[in-house]
Amino acid sequence: MKQLFFSRFLTAILTVFPLLSLTAEVPSAAKWARVKEGMSKIDLIKLLGEPCKEGGEYLYFGPVLEESSLCPSPVSFFVTIHNGKVNYKRDPFEGDISPGGAPTKPLLWLPQNSARLTHGLPYIDLRWRPASGVIPMVYELEVEKKDGGQWRMYEKKQECSQPYYAIHHTGSGEFRWRVKARNTKGVGNWSPWATFSIVKNKE
């Protein structure tokens, strides 16, 4: 009953606070690579086109992961401008942009690798940076648990349409997980394994 309640609660939260909002096309890998520190704002817009969002010194070129109660930090293609020139750029793929549209390798985000989790909720929220490539993108997730010194499959999810998934657990243990993406252009490589452990509060 508790598992069902938390599952429904999490689903409701994610419905009210959507994580991923594709507000613009992903800049091409070649064009994004040409954005350099010191480039003028005028040349930047000539290269990438008008930003999909602008806030002070920040220019957003999409896609944008919107802020929410579950994801308080925005993640997007953005450039900061100082005195009319580029002084910083960042993208949600950490520079690994697909040149041909096939999926790149997802970057695991939360829990951080080797994290030690002590909370008592019956689920763990897994999150990763989205893979670059042709949209729509679908993710496959594998979670293994250490049992008698061996890693054994704990949960496998074939169809994740968003870059997050909640797994249920029944107690303490050591876990590892990985993700890969696929789209109409093909299937990407698995991310490296990341590990986390769950311990009881009294341990």
C-alpha contacts under 8 A as a table, 3 or more apart, distances in Angstrom:
res1	aa1	res2	aa2	distance
1	M	4	L	5.16
1	M	5	F	6.25
2	K	5	F	5.02
2	K	6	F	6.26
3	Q	6	F	5.36
3	Q	7	S	6.10
3	Q	122	P	6.59
3	Q	168	H	7.46
4	L	7	S	5.09
4	L	8	R	6.18
5	F	8	R	5.27
5	F	9	F	6.03
6	F	9	F	4.83
6	F	10	L	6.02
6	F	122	P	7.65
6	F	123	Y	7.78
7	S	10	L	5.29
7	S	11	T	6.21
8	R	11	T	5.05
8	R	12	A	6.10
9	F	12	A	5.17
9	F	13	I	6.30
10	L	13	I	5.14
10	L	14	L	6.22
11	T	14	L	5.23
11	T	15	T	6.14
12	A	15	T	5.05
12	A	16	V	6.23
13	I	16	V	5.21
13	I	17	F	5.97
14	L	17	F	5.06
14	L	18	P	5.52
14	L	19	L	7.20
15	T	18	P	5.75
17	F	68	S	5.71
17	F	69	S	7.13
17	F	70	L	7.71
18	P	21	S	7.44
18	P	66	E	7.62
18	P	68	S	7.42
19	L	65	L	5.96
19	L	66	E	5.93
19	L	67	E	7.30
19	L	68	S	6.96
19	L	71	C	7.09
20	L	64	V	7.06
20	L	65	L	4.80
20	L	66	E	6.35
20	L	162	Q	7.23
21	S	63	P	7.00
21	S	64	V	5.97
21	S	65	L	5.73
21	S	66	E	6.44
22	L	25	E	7.56
22	L	62	G	6.94
22	L	63	P	4.84
22	L	64	V	6.07
22	L	65	L	7.57
23	T	52	C	6.97
23	T	62	G	5.91
23	T	63	P	5.48
23	T	64	V	6.36
24	A	52	C	6.52
24	A	61	F	6.87
24	A	62	G	4.90
24	A	63	P	5.39
25	E	62	G	6.35
25	E	63	P	6.46
26	V	61	F	7.60
26	V	62	G	6.04
26	V	63	P	6.04
27	P	31	K	6.67
27	P	32	W	6.10
27	P	48	L	6.89
27	P	61	F	7.36
27	P	62	G	7.75
28	S	31	K	5.33
28	S	32	W	6.09
28	S	97	I	7.68
28	S	99	P	7.00
29	A	32	W	5.25
29	A	33	A	6.11
29	A	97	I	5.38
29	A	98	S	6.51
29	A	99	P	5.46
30	A	33	A	5.29
30	A	34	R	6.63
30	A	99	P	7.46
31	K	34	R	5.22
31	K	35	V	6.98
31	K	47	L	6.81
31	K	48	L	6.98
32	W	35	V	5.45
32	W	48	L	7.80
33	A	36	K	7.63
35	V	39	M	7.00
35	V	44	L	6.91
35	V	89	K	7.83
36	K	39	M	5.72
36	K	86	V	6.90
36	K	87	N	7.97
37	E	85	K	7.45
37	E	86	V	5.03
37	E	87	N	4.87
37	E	88	Y	6.33
38	G	85	K	5.29
38	G	86	V	5.15
38	G	87	N	6.19
39	M	43	D	6.60
39	M	44	L	6.63
39	M	85	K	5.40
39	M	86	V	5.31
40	S	43	D	5.26
40	S	44	L	6.18
40	S	84	G	5.91
40	S	85	K	4.29
40	S	86	V	6.25
41	K	44	L	4.94
41	K	45	I	6.29
41	K	81	I	7.07
41	K	84	G	5.56
41	K	85	K	5.37
41	K	86	V	6.60
42	I	45	I	5.40
42	I	46	K	6.27
43	D	46	K	4.94
43	D	47	L	6.16
44	L	47	L	5.14
44	L	48	L	6.16
44	L	49	G	7.68
45	I	48	L	5.17
45	I	49	G	4.66
45	I	50	E	5.61
45	I	51	P	7.45
46	K	49	G	5.56
46	K	50	E	7.99
48	L	51	P	7.78
48	L	61	F	7.77
50	E	61	F	7.74
51	P	54	E	6.62
51	P	59	L	5.97
51	P	60	Y	5.46
51	P	61	F	4.78
51	P	62	G	7.85
52	C	59	L	7.88
52	C	60	Y	5.83
52	C	61	F	5.32
52	C	62	G	6.46
53	K	59	L	6.19
53	K	60	Y	5.02
53	K	61	F	6.95
54	E	57	E	7.71
54	E	58	Y	5.84
54	E	59	L	4.68
54	E	60	Y	6.03
55	G	58	Y	5.13
55	G	59	L	6.52
56	G	59	L	7.92
57	E	80	T	5.31
57	E	81	I	5.01
57	E	82	H	6.76
58	Y	78	F	6.51
58	Y	79	V	5.78
58	Y	80	T	4.67
58	Y	81	I	6.52
59	L	78	F	5.40
59	L	79	V	5.24
59	L	80	T	6.35
59	L	81	I	7.72
60	Y	64	V	7.63
60	Y	76	S	6.88
60	Y	77	F	5.68
60	Y	78	F	4.34
60	Y	79	V	6.63
61	F	64	V	7.93
61	F	76	S	7.53
61	F	77	F	5.31
61	F	78	F	6.03
62	G	76	S	5.83
62	G	77	F	5.30
62	G	78	F	7.63
63	P	76	S	5.74
63	P	77	F	6.55
64	V	74	P	7.14
64	V	75	V	6.11
64	V	76	S	4.48
64	V	77	F	7.04
65	L	74	P	5.58
65	L	75	V	5.17
65	L	76	S	6.07
66	E	71	C	7.82
66	E	74	P	5.54
66	E	75	V	7.39
67	E	71	C	5.62
67	E	72	P	4.92
67	E	73	S	5.76
67	E	74	P	5.17
68	S	71	C	4.92
68	S	72	P	5.22
68	S	73	S	7.96
69	S	72	P	5.75
71	C	74	P	7.39
75	V	91	D	7.33
75	V	92	P	5.69
76	S	90	R	7.35
76	S	91	D	5.44
76	S	92	P	5.26
77	F	89	K	7.53
77	F	90	R	5.73
77	F	91	D	4.17
77	F	92	P	6.37
78	F	89	K	5.77
78	F	90	R	5.58
78	F	91	D	6.49
79	V	86	V	6.68
79	V	87	N	7.63
79	V	88	Y	5.71
79	V	89	K	4.33
79	V	90	R	6.58
80	T	86	V	5.89
80	T	87	N	5.91
80	T	88	Y	5.28
80	T	89	K	6.41
81	I	84	G	5.85
81	I	85	K	5.20
81	I	86	V	4.65
81	I	87	N	5.88
81	I	88	Y	7.45
82	H	85	K	5.37
82	H	86	V	6.41
82	H	87	N	6.32
86	V	89	K	7.63
90	R	94	E	7.02
90	R	95	G	7.65
91	D	94	E	5.61
91	D	95	G	6.31
92	P	95	G	7.75
92	P	129	R	6.43
92	P	130	P	7.10
93	F	96	D	5.27
93	F	97	I	6.36
93	F	106	P	7.88
93	F	107	L	7.53
93	F	129	R	6.70
93	F	130	P	6.89
93	F	131	A	6.68
93	F	132	S	6.40
96	D	104	T	6.99
96	D	132	S	7.25
97	I	104	T	7.12
97	I	132	S	5.47
97	I	133	G	7.28
98	S	101	G	5.35
98	S	102	A	6.27
98	S	103	P	6.67
98	S	104	T	6.03
98	S	132	S	5.56
98	S	133	G	5.35
99	P	102	A	7.89
99	P	133	G	7.97
100	G	133	G	7.46
101	G	132	S	7.44
101	G	133	G	4.12
101	G	134	V	4.80
101	G	185	K	6.31
102	A	132	S	7.75
102	A	133	G	5.21
102	A	134	V	6.58
102	A	182	R	7.66
102	A	183	N	6.96
102	A	184	T	7.76
102	A	185	K	4.80
102	A	186	G	5.67
102	A	187	V	7.14
102	A	188	G	6.92
103	P	131	A	5.89
103	P	132	S	5.62
103	P	133	G	4.80
103	P	134	V	7.26
103	P	137	M	7.84
103	P	181	A	5.89
103	P	182	R	5.90
103	P	183	N	6.70
103	P	185	K	7.44
103	P	186	G	6.96
103	P	187	V	6.39
103	P	188	G	4.86
104	T	131	A	5.21
104	T	132	S	5.30
104	T	133	G	6.67
104	T	181	A	7.39
104	T	188	G	5.71
104	T	189	N	7.14
105	K	131	A	5.93
105	K	132	S	7.89
105	K	180	K	6.36
105	K	181	A	7.13
105	K	188	G	6.11
105	K	189	N	5.60
105	K	190	W	6.31
105	K	191	S	5.57
106	P	128	W	6.49
106	P	129	R	5.89
106	P	130	P	5.82
106	P	131	A	4.75
106	P	179	V	6.55
106	P	180	K	6.31
106	P	181	A	7.12
106	P	190	W	7.67
106	P	191	S	5.82
107	L	128	W	5.54
107	L	129	R	5.09
107	L	130	P	7.27
107	L	131	A	7.57
107	L	191	S	6.66
108	L	112	Q	7.77
108	L	127	R	6.50
108	L	128	W	4.23
108	L	129	R	6.28
108	L	178	R	7.55
108	L	179	V	7.72
108	L	191	S	7.35
108	L	194	A	7.41
109	W	112	Q	6.04
109	W	126	L	7.82
109	W	127	R	5.49
109	W	128	W	4.57
109	W	129	R	6.36
110	L	113	N	7.80
110	L	125	D	7.49
110	L	126	L	5.62
110	L	127	R	4.99
110	L	128	W	6.60
111	P	115	A	6.16
111	P	125	D	7.60
111	P	126	L	6.35
111	P	127	R	7.30
111	P	196	F	6.98
112	Q	115	A	5.39
112	Q	194	A	7.69
112	Q	196	F	7.59
113	N	194	A	5.00
113	N	195	T	5.28
113	N	196	F	6.27
114	S	194	A	7.03
114	S	195	T	5.00
114	S	196	F	4.79
114	S	197	S	7.20
115	A	195	T	7.07
115	A	196	F	4.72
115	A	197	S	6.40
116	R	196	F	5.88
116	R	197	S	4.98
116	R	198	I	6.09
116	R	199	V	7.27
117	L	196	F	7.33
117	L	197	S	6.03
117	L	198	I	4.83
117	L	199	V	6.27
118	T	198	I	5.95
118	T	199	V	5.19
118	T	200	K	5.83
118	T	201	N	5.46
119	H	200	K	7.57
119	H	201	N	6.91
120	G	200	K	7.32
120	G	201	N	7.49
121	L	124	I	7.71
122	P	168	H	5.62
122	P	169	H	5.58
122	P	170	T	6.64
123	Y	166	A	6.15
123	Y	167	I	5.30
123	Y	168	H	4.14
123	Y	169	H	5.75
124	I	166	A	5.45
124	I	167	I	5.33
124	I	168	H	6.41
124	I	169	H	7.48
125	D	164	Y	7.18
125	D	165	Y	6.04
125	D	166	A	4.42
125	D	167	I	6.65
126	L	164	Y	5.48
126	L	165	Y	5.23
126	L	166	A	5.83
126	L	167	I	7.56
127	R	163	P	5.91
127	R	164	Y	4.30
127	R	165	Y	6.62
128	W	163	P	5.50
128	W	164	Y	6.35
129	R	163	P	6.53
130	P	163	P	5.74
131	A	137	M	7.68
131	A	181	A	6.59
133	G	137	M	7.63
133	G	183	N	7.76
134	V	137	M	6.88
134	V	183	N	6.53
134	V	184	T	7.23
134	V	185	K	7.17
135	I	183	N	6.95
136	P	161	S	7.98
136	P	183	N	6.44
137	M	161	S	6.59
137	M	181	A	6.60
137	M	182	R	5.94
137	M	183	N	5.09
138	V	159	E	6.10
138	V	160	C	5.59
138	V	161	S	4.91
138	V	162	Q	7.41
138	V	181	A	5.63
138	V	182	R	5.40
138	V	183	N	6.34
139	Y	158	Q	6.91
139	Y	159	E	5.87
139	Y	160	C	4.81
139	Y	161	S	6.33
139	Y	162	Q	7.53
139	Y	163	P	7.43
139	Y	179	V	6.67
139	Y	180	K	5.68
139	Y	181	A	4.36
139	Y	182	R	6.34
140	E	156	K	7.69
140	E	157	K	5.70
140	E	158	Q	4.57
140	E	159	E	5.86
140	E	160	C	6.32
140	E	179	V	5.65
140	E	180	K	5.42
140	E	181	A	6.21
141	L	156	K	5.73
141	L	157	K	5.02
141	L	158	Q	6.45
141	L	160	C	7.76
141	L	177	W	7.31
141	L	178	R	5.99
141	L	179	V	4.63
141	L	180	K	6.81
142	E	153	M	7.45
142	E	154	Y	7.84
142	E	155	E	6.09
142	E	156	K	4.61
142	E	157	K	6.50
142	E	177	W	5.58
142	E	178	R	5.62
142	E	179	V	6.56
143	V	153	M	6.24
143	V	154	Y	5.46
143	V	155	E	5.12
143	V	156	K	6.23
143	V	175	F	6.94
143	V	176	R	5.78
143	V	177	W	4.38
143	V	178	R	6.84
144	E	151	W	5.88
144	E	152	R	5.22
144	E	153	M	4.36
144	E	154	Y	4.66
144	E	155	E	6.75
144	E	175	F	5.61
144	E	176	R	5.36
144	E	177	W	6.29
145	K	151	W	5.52
145	K	152	R	5.49
145	K	153	M	6.45
145	K	154	Y	5.65
145	K	173	G	7.05
145	K	174	E	5.74
145	K	175	F	4.42
145	K	176	R	6.52
146	K	149	G	5.92
146	K	150	Q	5.34
146	K	151	W	4.41
146	K	152	R	6.17
146	K	173	G	7.09
146	K	174	E	5.54
146	K	175	F	6.27
147	D	150	Q	5.27
147	D	151	W	6.17
147	D	152	R	6.62
153	M	156	K	7.43
155	E	167	I	7.72
157	K	160	C	7.01
160	C	163	P	7.16
160	C	164	Y	7.58
160	C	165	Y	7.37
162	Q	165	Y	7.95
171	G	198	I	7.24
171	G	199	V	7.57
171	G	200	K	7.61
172	S	197	S	7.22
172	S	198	I	4.61
172	S	199	V	4.69
172	S	200	K	6.25
173	G	197	S	5.67
173	G	198	I	5.34
173	G	199	V	6.71
174	E	195	T	7.38
174	E	196	F	6.14
174	E	197	S	4.37
174	E	198	I	6.52
175	F	195	T	5.59
175	F	196	F	5.38
175	F	197	S	5.83
176	R	193	W	6.17
176	R	194	A	5.36
176	R	195	T	4.06
176	R	196	F	6.19
177	W	193	W	5.45
177	W	194	A	5.51
177	W	195	T	6.47
178	R	190	W	6.53
178	R	191	S	5.52
178	R	192	P	6.27
178	R	193	W	5.01
178	R	194	A	6.58
179	V	190	W	5.60
179	V	191	S	5.49
180	K	187	V	7.64
180	K	188	G	5.88
180	K	189	N	5.77
180	K	190	W	4.49
180	K	191	S	6.13
181	A	187	V	6.06
181	A	188	G	5.31
181	A	189	N	7.43
181	A	190	W	7.80
182	R	185	K	7.55
182	R	186	G	5.68
182	R	187	V	4.21
182	R	188	G	5.83
183	N	186	G	5.56
183	N	187	V	6.58
199	V	203	E	6.41
200	K	203	E	5.39
